[in-house]
């Protein structure tokens, strides 16, 4: 149950950060790079919770 809660919290944090990046007054290319970085970090965190790493 703890792993499921951790996965849910990680997913919600990634969605929140992506939303906040979208609200920043940045160049389109910069937003795209920031979104990719956040998604990669989120996927790595989820894989860590699933004991892949």
PyMOL commands that set and color helices and strands:
alter all, ss='L'
color gray80, all
select helices_A, chain A and resi 2-23+28-49
alter helices_A, ss='H'
color red, helices_A
deselect
rebuild
show_as cartoon
